[in-house]
Amino acid sequence: MWIDVIRWLHIIGATLLLGTGAGIAFFMVMAHRTKDAKIIAHTSHIVVIADWVFTASAVILQPITGVLLAKNIGWPLTEGWVLWSLLLYVFVGLFWLPVIWIQHQMMLIAKHALQDTTELPARYFKLFNIWFICGFPAFLGVLAIIWLMVSRPVL
């Protein structure tokens, strides 16, 4: 019974990481396409909150539930697919951490442009491009981790 609860929490955490990541990317890209500082400021403000509430919670939950599952089921953390999942998790985190900072910066830049009634500066667009590029390896890494968890290949 207890292992089922841990497994359920682990699946919920993975779902939050994938779903929140996809949703945040969609809304940020759609806001960015408008080039409207008001829309970007509002959307990025919501995105920053969502990332802290949902993504950060899942980021903390995943390794805890994953280690508990592995230990209780009897999978060593050095098992091929488990080890690759952990390595990919760190890889994803290396992209996610800067993205959090970048999103916050884009929000501040858009809010300042809105306050000053000016165009979005070049720095905003540079940060958006970095944010956009960082999203691909992070998202693909999460997809790979989910594939590893579901298929548990012998590696």
N, C-alpha and C positions, 0 to 999 in steps of 0.2 A: 504493500500500500504506500509506504513512505517513498519508495523508489519511483512509483508512478507519479507522485506529486513533484518530485525533483525532475523527472523526465518532462512532465507537463510544463513546469516553469522554464526548463531549458528550451523547449519548443516555442513557448510564448516569447522568450527573449530573442530567439533567432527570428521569429516573425516580426517583432518590433524593429530589430536592426534592419531587416530587409525592407519592410513596409515603410518605416519612417524615412529611411534613406531614399527610397524611390519617391515618396511623397514630397519630401523636402526638395529634392532635385527638380521635380516637376514644377513646383510652385515658384522656386527661385528662378528657373529658366523662363517661365511664363511672365513673371514680374519684370525680369531683365529685358525681355523682348519689347516691353512698352517704352523703355528708356525714360519712364516717368518717375522722378524722385519720390513723389508721394506714394505711389504704388510699391516701389521698391523698398522704401523705408518701412511701410506698414508690413509688407510680406516678410521682409528679412527680420523684423522684430518678432513676428510670430514664429518664424523658422528657428531663430536662436532659442526661443523658449521651448519649442518642441524638441530641439536637439538636446537641451539640458534635461527636460522632463523624461522623454521617452528613450532617446538613444543612449544618454549617459546611464540611465537606470539599467538598460539592457547590457551595456558594456560592463557594468559591475556584476550583474546577475550571471552572465554567460560563463566566465571562468569558474565561478563558485559552483554553479550547478553542474558544469561539465566535469570538474574534478570529482565532485561527489558521485556523479553517475559512473565515471570510470572506476573509481575505487570500489563502489558497491557492486558493480557488475563484474569487476575483475579484469578490466582492461588496463594494462600498464600505460602510463603516460608516454612511454617510448614506443608503443604500438604504432606502426606506420601511419595509418590514417589519423590517429589521435595526435601524433606528433606534428603531422602536416597541418592539421586543423589549428593547433596551437601556434605554429609558425605563421600561418596565414592570418591568424587573429592579430598577432603583433604587427604584421605587414599592413593590415587594414588600419590598425590604430595609428601607425606612422603617417598615414594619409588623413585620417579623421581628425587628429589633433590640430594640424594646421588649418584644416577646413573650418573648424569651430572658430578659430581666431579670425580667419578671413571673412566668414559670414558676419561676425561682429563688426569688423572694420567696414564692410560694405554697408551695413546698417547705419553706422555712424556717419559715413560719407554721404549717404542718401539723405539722412536727417539734416545734416548741415546744408546740403544743396537745397533742400526744401525750405529750411529756415532763411537762408540767404537769397532765396529765389534765383539760384544760378543753375547752370547746366551741371550734370554729373561730370566730375573731373576725370582726366585720363587715368588717374590712379584707380578709380572704381573699376574701369573696364579692364585694366591690367589684373587687378585682384580677381575679378570675375573669371577671366581666362584661366588663371591658376587654379581657382576653385573648381571650375568645370573640368579641367584636365585631371586634377586629383581625384575627382569623383569616379572616373572609370576604373582605375586599378582597385580602389576601395570597394566599389560595388561588385566587380568581378571576383574579388577576394571573398566577399560574403557569399556570393553564389557558389564558389568553389567549396567553402566550408560547409555549406548546407548539403552540397552533393556528397562530400566526404562523410557527413553524419548519416545521411540516408543510405548510401551504398556500402559504407564501411569496407572499401576495397583492401585486399591484401597487398601491402606495399613493402 
